[in-house]
């Protein structure tokens, strides 16, 4: 079920669902017309909630369904989706903290980025940056892994936010975590 937000008369956009006073009928907002006190809508069930109006819009003497401002109760539209935050790989080696989704809640996991010659020797990868996650963090993985492996292994516990150690401890000291 998608969340919906309420919209006022002045903020209507095409596709908004119009709810009228004293009726269970809903109509889809199409456009504004020349008269300020009515809007053009589409829908079924003409009654006290919407009426046909003879008017001149684009075609002479066209008929269209309108809702009067005095009958308008409110309108709804789907709530805007939150933008998906893209987590970028840390640039420098060091300690980082990831806010992760764990089932119903969230927690913080420590991630260490380091250089490792042994990873290059074992796997032949030229990227010497590898990551280790703390064992009690909720993130899973090998003792050391690449950034891509870290993200791949932890698809079920996505990283929502990534902070440097300084940012993490500063927020923690201020009681913002």
N, CA, C and O of each residue as an XYZ file, in Angstrom:
708
protein
N       0.846     -1.171      0.000
C       0.000      0.000      0.000
C       0.892      1.234      0.000
O       1.751      1.409      0.864
N       0.661      2.083     -0.997
C       1.483      3.285     -1.066
C       0.893      4.371     -0.180
O      -0.322      4.457      0.003
N       1.759      5.181      0.354
C       1.311      6.283      1.193
C       0.841      7.420      0.301
O       1.374      7.648     -0.785
N      -0.166      8.125      0.786
C      -0.724      9.243      0.028
C      -0.625     10.505      0.859
O      -0.652     10.459      2.089
N      -0.512     11.628      0.178
C      -0.509     12.917      0.850
C      -1.751     13.687      0.411
O      -2.291     13.456     -0.671
N      -2.193     14.602      1.264
C      -3.338     15.447      0.930
C      -2.861     16.681      0.178
O      -1.772     17.204      0.419
N      -3.709     17.127     -0.737
C      -3.376     18.264     -1.588
C      -4.523     19.264     -1.525
O      -5.689     18.870     -1.535
N      -4.205     20.549     -1.461
C      -5.212     21.612     -1.450
C      -5.647     21.972     -2.871
O      -5.016     21.574     -3.850
N      -6.711     22.714     -2.956
C      -7.285     23.182     -4.227
C      -6.233     23.896     -5.083
O      -6.166     23.678     -6.293
N      -5.426     24.732     -4.467
C      -4.449     25.532     -5.210
C      -3.279     24.707     -5.739
O      -2.611     25.126     -6.685
N      -3.020     23.542     -5.145
C      -1.835     22.742     -5.501
C      -2.142     21.534     -6.373
O      -1.301     20.642     -6.487
N      -3.303     21.475     -6.984
C      -3.703     20.307     -7.773
C      -2.814     20.116     -8.995
O      -2.409     21.074     -9.653
N      -2.519     18.832     -9.280
C      -1.759     18.455    -10.467
C      -2.535     17.364    -11.188
O      -3.267     16.611    -10.545
N      -2.395     17.257    -12.517
C      -3.098     16.195    -13.246
C      -2.817     14.819    -12.634
O      -1.674     14.472    -12.335
N      -3.898     14.047    -12.459
C      -3.788     12.712    -11.882
C      -4.150     12.655    -10.410
O      -4.387     11.565     -9.890
N      -4.202     13.798     -9.712
C      -4.613     13.807     -8.302
C      -6.039     13.289     -8.183
O      -6.874     13.556     -9.047
N      -6.319     12.549     -7.111
C      -7.673     12.055     -6.869
C      -8.448     13.094     -6.075
O      -8.023     13.503     -4.994
N      -9.585     13.519     -6.611
C     -10.418     14.543     -6.004
C     -11.479     13.877     -5.145
O     -12.208     13.004     -5.616
N     -11.566     14.285     -3.893
C     -12.600     13.821     -2.972
C     -13.553     14.980     -2.749
O     -13.128     16.111     -2.509
N     -14.841     14.694     -2.830
C     -15.827     15.766     -2.697
C     -16.637     15.574     -1.422
O     -16.767     14.464     -0.905
N     -17.170     16.666     -0.940
C     -17.952     16.652      0.302
C     -19.214     15.806      0.119
O     -19.906     15.913     -0.894
N     -19.495     14.975      1.103
C     -20.733     14.205      1.125
C     -20.840     13.107      0.094
O     -21.952     12.665     -0.196
N     -19.747     12.644     -0.472
C     -19.801     11.608     -1.493
C     -18.630     10.654     -1.339
O     -17.560     11.030     -0.862
N     -18.849      9.424     -1.749
C     -17.752      8.455     -1.758
C     -17.101      8.384     -3.135
O     -16.098      7.693     -3.315
N     -17.670      9.098     -4.112
C     -17.085      9.135     -5.451
C     -15.765      9.890     -5.421
O     -15.615     10.874     -4.697
N     -14.821      9.423     -6.206
C     -13.574     10.162     -6.397
C     -13.382     10.386     -7.884
O     -13.851      9.601     -8.709
N     -12.692     11.460     -8.218
C     -12.477     11.837     -9.603
C     -11.007     12.158     -9.795
O     -10.310     12.565     -8.866
N     -10.559     11.967    -11.017
C      -9.166     12.272    -11.337
C      -9.099     13.689    -11.912
O      -9.794     14.018    -12.873
N      -8.252     14.516    -11.308
C      -8.088     15.889    -11.770
C      -7.450     15.887    -13.159
O      -6.431     15.234    -13.385
N      -8.063     16.627    -14.083
C      -7.518     16.749    -15.436
C      -6.840     18.094    -15.629
O      -5.672     18.168    -16.014
N      -7.598     19.173    -15.353
C      -7.023     20.497    -15.585
C      -7.895     21.570    -14.964
O      -9.023     21.321    -14.538
N      -7.342     22.758    -14.927
C      -8.117     23.928    -14.532
C      -8.818     24.449    -15.780
O      -8.388     24.195    -16.905
N      -9.879     25.167    -15.565
C     -10.587     25.751    -16.695
C     -10.669     27.259    -16.495
O     -10.089     27.797    -15.552
N     -11.381     27.928    -17.370
C     -11.447     29.393    -17.330
C     -12.104     29.937    -16.065
O     -11.860     31.084    -15.689
N     -12.925     29.138    -15.411
C     -13.621     29.598    -14.210
C     -12.821     29.184    -12.975
O     -12.466     28.013    -12.842
N     -12.535     30.105    -12.087
C     -11.711     29.832    -10.903
C     -12.383     28.909     -9.899
O     -11.698     28.256     -9.112
N     -13.711     28.842     -9.912
C     -14.410     28.080     -8.879
C     -14.739     26.652     -9.291
O     -15.505     25.985     -8.596
N     -14.180     26.152    -10.413
C     -14.402     24.767    -10.814
C     -13.180     24.215    -11.541
O     -12.381     24.954    -12.117
N     -13.067     22.891    -11.492
C     -11.965     22.195    -12.153
C     -12.518     21.102    -13.048
O     -13.609     20.585    -12.806
N     -11.778     20.756    -14.064
C     -12.161     19.689    -14.980
C     -11.638     18.369    -14.413
O     -10.470     18.267    -14.037
N     -12.518     17.352    -14.353
C     -12.149     16.047    -13.807
C     -12.624     14.951    -14.742
O     -13.371     15.214    -15.685
N     -12.200     13.733    -14.489
C     -12.733     12.563    -15.183
C     -13.082     11.526    -14.141
O     -12.452     11.461    -13.085
N     -14.078     10.718    -14.432
C     -14.496      9.679    -13.507
C     -15.896      9.219    -13.804
O     -16.569      9.749    -14.688
N     -16.333      8.215    -13.048
C     -17.673      7.646    -13.195
C     -18.562      8.149    -12.071
O     -18.071      8.692    -11.081
N     -19.847      7.972    -12.217
C     -20.776      8.262    -11.132
C     -21.093      9.718    -10.978
O     -20.781     10.317     -9.949
N     -21.707     10.304    -11.983
C     -22.096     11.702    -11.892
C     -23.273     11.809    -10.933
O     -24.224     11.034    -11.032
N     -23.221     12.744    -10.024
C     -24.289     12.931     -9.065
C     -24.123     14.285     -8.426
O     -23.811     15.267     -9.100
N     -24.331     14.342     -7.118
C     -24.179     15.616     -6.425
C     -22.725     16.052     -6.373
O     -22.435     17.223     -6.127
N     -21.808     15.115     -6.604
C     -20.403     15.432     -6.440
C     -19.763     16.071     -7.674
O     -18.825     16.857     -7.537
N     -20.245     15.755     -8.861
C     -19.674     16.327    -10.079
C     -20.791     16.492    -11.099
O     -21.727     15.694    -11.138
N     -20.692     17.501    -11.900
C     -21.738     17.760    -12.884
C     -21.118     18.001    -14.249
O     -19.949     18.370    -14.369
N     -21.938     17.780    -15.284
C     -21.494     18.064    -16.638
C     -21.682     19.537    -16.899
O     -22.697     20.119    -16.516
N     -20.739     20.126    -17.530
C     -20.787     21.559    -17.801
C     -20.623     21.772    -19.295
O     -19.741     21.176    -19.913
N     -21.445     22.596    -19.869
C     -21.307     22.969    -21.263
C     -20.416     24.195    -21.305
O     -20.721     25.211    -20.681
N     -19.324     24.105    -22.030
C     -18.408     25.231    -22.055
C     -17.573     25.251    -23.303
O     -17.609     24.318    -24.105
N     -16.837     26.289    -23.464
C     -15.946     26.400    -24.611
C     -14.531     26.300    -24.059
O     -14.039     27.217    -23.401
N     -13.889     25.175    -24.336
C     -12.509     25.026    -23.898
C     -11.634     24.982    -25.140
O     -11.233     26.035    -25.636
N     -11.328     23.810    -25.653
C     -10.547     23.740    -26.888
C     -11.469     23.560    -28.088
O     -11.241     24.140    -29.150
N     -12.502     22.758    -27.911
C     -13.478     22.593    -28.980
C     -14.707     23.417    -28.619
O     -15.069     23.481    -27.444
N     -15.343     24.035    -29.565
C     -16.544     24.813    -29.258
C     -17.644     23.923    -28.696
O     -17.880     22.816    -29.180
N     -18.299     24.422    -27.683
C     -19.456     23.770    -27.062
C     -19.160     22.334    -26.630
O     -19.966     21.440    -26.886
N     -18.021     22.100    -25.981
C     -17.693     20.760    -25.491
C     -18.346     20.526    -24.138
O     -18.634     21.470    -23.403
N     -18.576     19.261    -23.818
C     -19.135     18.886    -22.521
C     -18.001     18.280    -21.696
O     -17.231     17.469    -22.210
N     -17.892     18.657    -20.442
C     -16.882     18.062    -19.580
C     -17.393     18.007    -18.152
O     -18.294     18.751    -17.765
N     -16.809     17.125    -17.391
C     -17.191     16.904    -16.002
C     -16.415     17.870    -15.119
O     -15.199     18.006    -15.262
N     -17.112     18.544    -14.205
C     -16.451     19.508    -13.333
C     -16.796     19.243    -11.874
O     -17.831     18.654    -11.559
N     -15.915     19.687    -10.998
C     -16.176     19.724     -9.559
C     -16.043     21.183     -9.148
O     -15.052     21.844     -9.459
N     -17.062     21.673     -8.441
C     -17.042     23.055     -7.966
C     -16.192     23.161     -6.706
O     -16.121     22.221     -5.914
N     -15.560     24.291     -6.531
C     -14.704     24.533     -5.365
C     -15.476     24.346     -4.065
O     -14.926     23.829     -3.093
N     -16.735     24.757     -4.030
C     -17.545     24.630     -2.799
C     -17.838     23.167     -2.454
O     -18.125     22.858     -1.298
N     -17.772     22.251     -3.448
C     -18.004     20.823     -3.198
C     -16.705     20.064     -2.930
O     -16.727     18.922     -2.470
N     -15.593     20.700     -3.217
C     -14.272     20.077     -3.060
C     -13.964     19.891     -1.574
O     -14.072     20.830     -0.786
N     -13.575     18.653     -1.199
C     -13.178     18.387      0.182
C     -11.649     18.402      0.273
O     -11.066     19.206      1.000
N     -11.016     17.506     -0.471
C      -9.557     17.442     -0.523
C      -9.158     16.574     -1.704
O     -10.007     15.940     -2.331
N      -7.880     16.545     -2.002
C      -7.352     15.677     -3.050
C      -6.178     14.897     -2.469
O      -5.561     15.321     -1.491
N      -5.878     13.760     -3.076
C      -4.734     12.952     -2.644
C      -3.869     12.619     -3.849
O      -4.330     12.585     -4.990
N      -2.592     12.373     -3.553
C      -1.654     11.881     -4.569
C      -0.630     11.016     -3.850
O      -0.438     11.168     -2.643
N       0.031     10.113     -4.566
C       1.058      9.292     -3.926
C       2.155     10.170     -3.325
O       2.579     11.158     -3.925
N       2.604      9.789     -2.132
C       3.683     10.529     -1.480
C       4.965     10.378     -2.299
O       5.211      9.317     -2.874
N       5.776     11.423     -2.355
C       7.036     11.307     -3.096
C       7.944     10.280     -2.427
O       8.000     10.181     -1.201
N       8.643      9.528     -3.250
C       9.556      8.519     -2.718
C      10.839      9.183     -2.265
O      11.319     10.137     -2.878
N      11.383      8.660     -1.179
C      12.654      9.180     -0.697
C      13.745      8.799     -1.686
O      13.770      7.672     -2.182
N      14.637      9.722     -1.970
C      15.709      9.375     -2.898
C      16.620      8.315     -2.294
O      16.939      8.353     -1.106
N      17.025      7.384     -3.121
C      17.915      6.328     -2.657
C      19.320      6.899     -2.558
O      19.852      7.442     -3.527
N      19.909      6.772     -1.388
C      21.242      7.307     -1.153
C      22.276      6.336     -1.713
O      22.262      5.146     -1.401
N      23.160      6.856     -2.535
C      24.219      6.025     -3.094
C      25.410      6.099     -2.150
O      25.941      7.175     -1.875
N      25.812      4.948     -1.667
C      26.953      4.872     -0.755
C      28.219      4.726     -1.590
O      28.374      3.771     -2.352
N      29.109      5.682     -1.433
C      30.368      5.685     -2.178
C      31.462      4.993     -1.365
O      31.469      5.056     -0.136
N      32.372      4.341     -2.059
C      33.499      3.689     -1.401
C      34.381      4.748     -0.745
O      34.678      5.774     -1.357
N      34.801      4.505      0.496
C      35.692      5.461      1.165
C      36.992      5.633      0.387
O      37.494      4.688     -0.221
N      37.529      6.852      0.413
C      38.740      7.161     -0.349
C      39.992      6.717      0.405
O      40.868      6.073     -0.171
N      40.077      7.055      1.671
C      41.287      6.792      2.444
C      41.148      5.558      3.323
O      40.041      5.196      3.722
N      42.282      4.906      3.627
C      42.238      3.804      4.591
C      41.873      4.338      5.973
O      42.100      5.511      6.270
N      41.315      3.485      6.804
C      40.978      3.895      8.161
C      39.691      3.260      8.647
O      39.183      2.306      8.058
N      39.174      3.815      9.739
C      37.969      3.302     10.378
C      36.753      4.063      9.856
O      36.768      5.289      9.743
N      35.705      3.313      9.543
C      34.445      3.888      9.083
C      33.309      3.209      9.840
O      33.465      2.111     10.374
N      32.171      3.883      9.874
C      30.989      3.325     10.526
C      29.830      3.383      9.550
O      29.550      4.422      8.951
N      29.155      2.238      9.401
C      28.030      2.123      8.480
C      26.740      1.941      9.266
O      26.661      1.085     10.148
N      25.729      2.746      8.946
C      24.394      2.538      9.512
C      23.718      1.531      8.594
O      23.588      1.760      7.392
N      23.286      0.410      9.174
C      22.726     -0.673      8.364
C      21.318     -1.026      8.823
O      20.944     -0.813      9.977
N      20.555     -1.566      7.893
C      19.201     -2.047      8.162
C      19.301     -3.484      8.660
O      19.908     -4.327      8.000
N      18.712     -3.770      9.817
C      18.712     -5.134     10.345
C      17.286     -5.512     10.709
O      16.798     -5.156     11.781
N      16.628     -6.226      9.828
C      15.244     -6.614     10.091
C      14.369     -5.393     10.235
O      14.209     -4.624      9.288
N      13.802     -5.208     11.410
C      12.909     -4.082     11.679
C      13.644     -2.811     12.085
O      13.075     -1.722     12.021
N      14.899     -2.936     12.502
C      15.609     -1.772     13.037
C      16.868     -1.431     12.274
O      17.105     -1.903     11.162
N      17.668     -0.592     12.911
C      18.940     -0.172     12.345
C      20.014     -0.274     13.418
O      19.724     -0.199     14.611
N      21.253     -0.445     12.983
C      22.387     -0.478     13.900
C      23.601      0.079     13.173
O      23.565      0.299     11.962
N      24.671      0.305     13.917
C      25.922      0.801     13.338
C      26.948     -0.315     13.323
O      27.063     -1.062     14.295
N      27.699     -0.440     12.230
C      28.730     -1.463     12.083
C      30.058     -0.794     11.761
O      30.132      0.113     10.932
N      31.100     -1.261     12.432
C      32.439     -0.734     12.180
C      33.038     -1.437     10.967
O      32.981     -2.661     10.848
N      33.613     -0.640     10.071
C      34.283     -1.173      8.882
C      35.680     -0.572      8.848
O      35.850      0.639      8.984
N      36.670     -1.424      8.667
C      38.057     -0.977      8.584
C      38.518     -1.131      7.136
O      38.397     -2.202      6.541
N      39.052     -0.030      6.578
C      39.632     -0.082      5.239
C      41.145     -0.073      5.409
O      41.694      0.763      6.126
N      41.814     -1.015      4.741
C      43.265     -1.118      4.875
C      43.887     -1.502      3.538
O      43.200     -1.904      2.599
N      45.208     -1.365      3.484
C      45.959     -1.873      2.351
C      46.376     -3.284      2.700
O      46.695     -3.574      3.853
N      46.376     -4.175      1.702
C      46.765     -5.547      1.993
C      47.508     -6.143      0.812
O      46.939     -6.343     -0.262
N      48.790     -6.423      1.026
C      49.554     -7.110     -0.010
C      49.170     -8.574     -0.092
O      49.269     -9.173     -1.163
N      48.731     -9.167      1.018
C      48.372    -10.587      1.001
C      47.142    -10.825      0.130
O      47.044    -11.875     -0.506
N      46.207     -9.886      0.082
C      45.028    -10.047     -0.770
C      45.448    -10.093     -2.241
O      44.919    -10.878     -3.027
N      46.407     -9.238     -2.594
C      46.892     -9.213     -3.972
C      47.570    -10.534     -4.297
O      47.380    -11.076     -5.386
N      48.362    -11.061     -3.358
C      49.053    -12.330     -3.588
C      48.066    -13.493     -3.712
O      48.244    -14.368     -4.560
N      47.020    -13.508     -2.864
C      46.052    -14.607     -2.878
C      45.125    -14.558     -4.086
O      44.851    -15.589     -4.701
N      44.642    -13.372     -4.427
C      43.597    -13.273     -5.444
C      44.056    -12.612     -6.739
O      43.303    -12.587     -7.713
N      45.264    -12.080     -6.772
C      45.781    -11.468     -7.978
C      45.103    -10.163     -8.348
O      45.195     -9.716     -9.491
N      44.435     -9.561     -7.409
C      43.733     -8.311     -7.661
C      44.695     -7.150     -7.418
O      45.382     -7.125     -6.397
N      44.753     -6.209     -8.319
C      45.658     -5.073     -8.161
C      45.142     -4.040     -7.174
O      45.913     -3.207     -6.697
N      43.864     -4.076     -6.861
C      43.307     -3.134     -5.887
C      43.701     -3.619     -4.498
O      43.210     -4.647     -4.031
N      44.585     -2.880     -3.843
C      45.096     -3.304     -2.546
C      44.193     -2.876     -1.401
O      44.504     -3.166     -0.245
N      43.077     -2.191     -1.681
C      42.175     -1.764     -0.617
C      41.231     -2.912     -0.261
O      40.521     -3.438     -1.117
N      41.237     -3.280      0.990
C      40.322     -4.324      1.446
C      39.639     -3.859      2.730
O      40.113     -2.949      3.411
N      38.522     -4.501      3.040
C      37.688     -4.083      4.155
C      37.460     -5.247      5.099
O      37.354     -6.401      4.684
N      37.386     -4.915      6.376
C      37.052     -5.892      7.400
C      35.913     -5.302      8.219
O      35.934     -4.122      8.570
N      34.925     -6.128      8.518
C      33.812     -5.661      9.350
C      33.926     -6.311     10.709
O      34.405     -7.437     10.840
N      33.475     -5.579     11.729
C      33.534     -6.162     13.074
C      32.549     -7.320     13.161
O      31.456     -7.257     12.599
N      32.938     -8.368     13.863
C      32.159     -9.602     13.920
C      30.786     -9.447     14.540
O      29.878    -10.203     14.193
N      30.598     -8.505     15.439
C      29.318     -8.333     16.124
C      28.432     -7.279     15.458
O      27.441     -6.852     16.050
N      28.768     -6.855     14.247
C      28.118     -5.693     13.642
C      26.790     -5.976     12.967
O      25.984     -5.058     12.808
N      26.534     -7.199     12.568
C      25.345     -7.473     11.781
C      25.669     -7.611     10.311
O      24.883     -8.176      9.550
N      26.836     -7.095      9.897
C      27.286     -7.311      8.524
C      28.014     -8.645      8.473
O      28.629     -9.080      9.447
N      27.928     -9.275      7.320
C      28.582    -10.578      7.153
C      29.729    -10.436      6.157
O      29.839     -9.435      5.450
N      30.566    -11.449      6.118
C      31.621    -11.451      5.115
C      32.825    -12.230      5.562
O      32.834    -12.868      6.615
N      33.824    -12.161      4.744
C      35.092    -12.820      5.014
C      35.897    -11.934      5.940
O      35.476    -10.828      6.277
N      37.071    -12.428      6.356
C      37.876    -11.599      7.230
C      38.319    -10.328      6.501
O      38.357     -9.258      7.108
N      38.650    -10.425      5.223
C      38.981     -9.251      4.413
C      38.310     -9.408      3.064
O      38.302    -10.500      2.496
N      37.749     -8.331      2.549
C      37.076     -8.402      1.251
C      37.155     -7.057      0.537
O      37.429     -6.029      1.157
N      36.913     -7.074     -0.762
C      36.901     -5.826     -1.524
C      35.587     -5.099     -1.243
O      34.672     -5.663     -0.644
N      35.504     -3.843     -1.680
C      34.289     -3.042     -1.498
C      33.095     -3.723     -2.187
O      32.005     -3.796     -1.621
N      33.313     -4.219     -3.413
C      32.244     -4.890     -4.155
C      31.775     -6.147     -3.422
O      30.575     -6.410     -3.346
N      32.716     -6.923     -2.882
C      32.346     -8.117     -2.118
C      31.558     -7.744     -0.863
O      30.587     -8.417     -0.518
N      31.966     -6.686     -0.185
C      31.271     -6.225      1.016
C      29.819     -5.885      0.694
O      28.909     -6.283      1.421
N      29.603     -5.151     -0.392
C      28.242     -4.771     -0.777
C      27.442     -5.981     -1.252
O      26.257     -6.102     -0.940
N      28.082     -6.876     -2.004
C      27.397     -8.058     -2.541
C      26.962     -9.004     -1.427
O      25.822     -9.469     -1.418
N      27.847     -9.287     -0.500
C      27.565    -10.229      0.588
C      26.467     -9.689      1.499
O      25.714    -10.465      2.088
N      26.372     -8.382      1.618
C      25.444     -7.765      2.569
C      24.231     -7.119      1.905
O      23.753     -6.086      2.375
N      23.730     -7.704      0.830
C      22.549     -7.160      0.163
C      21.321     -7.191      1.078
O      20.450     -6.329      0.965
N      21.242     -8.163      1.972
C      20.096     -8.278      2.878
C      20.171     -7.281      4.031
O      19.159     -6.988      4.668
N      21.359     -6.763      4.299
C      21.525     -5.732      5.330
C      22.172     -4.516      4.663
O      23.371     -4.285      4.818
N      21.386     -3.752      3.931
C      21.977     -2.655      3.155
C      22.569     -1.561      4.024
O      22.083     -1.270      5.117
N      23.630     -0.964      3.507
C      24.261      0.181      4.172
C      23.432      1.418      3.832
O      23.266      1.751      2.658
N      22.918      2.090      4.843
C      22.073      3.266      4.660
C      22.875      4.563      4.694
O      22.506      5.551      4.059
N      23.976      4.545      5.444
C      24.802      5.742      5.608
C      26.201      5.289      5.987
O      26.360      4.305      6.709
N      27.215      5.996      5.510
C      28.595      5.661      5.830
C      29.287      6.912      6.346
O      29.300      7.946      5.679
N      29.868      6.809      7.552
C      30.546      7.943      8.181
C      32.002      7.597      8.447
O      32.342      6.435      8.671
N      32.858      8.609      8.422
C      34.235      8.410      8.868
C      34.191      8.242     10.388
O      33.184      8.555     11.022
N      35.276      7.752     10.964
C      35.331      7.582     12.424
C      35.125      8.916     13.125
O      34.423      8.991     14.133
N      35.735      9.966     12.596
C      35.600     11.287     13.209
C      34.138     11.752     13.211
O      33.640     12.241     14.226
N      33.454     11.596     12.071
C      32.043     11.995     12.000
C      31.193     11.163     12.963
O      30.319     11.690     13.651
N      31.465      9.850     13.001
C      30.689      8.953     13.864
C      30.850      9.316     15.345
O      29.857      9.472     16.057
N      32.096      9.450     15.807
C      32.336      9.733     17.223
C      31.875     11.140     17.617
O      31.460     11.357     18.755
N      31.945     12.101     16.678
C      31.440     13.446     16.949
C      29.935     13.416     17.152
O      29.423     14.007     18.103
N      29.222     12.728     16.263
C      27.770     12.612     16.423
C      27.408     11.863     17.696
O      26.449     12.215     18.383
N      28.181     10.830     18.006
C      27.898     10.039     19.207
C      28.085     10.902     20.462
O      27.282     10.838     21.392
N      29.144     11.701     20.476
C      29.406     12.567     21.634
C      28.297     13.627     21.802
O      27.981     14.035     22.919
N      27.718     14.059     20.680
C      26.640     15.051     20.737
C      25.281     14.408     20.982
O      24.275     15.109     21.085
N      25.244     13.081     21.076
C      23.988     12.376     21.312
C      23.092     12.333     20.082
O      21.871     12.234     20.207
N      23.681     12.405     18.909
C      22.899     12.401     17.650
C      22.793     11.026     17.027
O      22.285     10.898     15.913
N      23.250     10.004     17.704
C      23.145      8.634     17.166
C      22.223      7.809     18.021
O      22.004      6.632     17.736
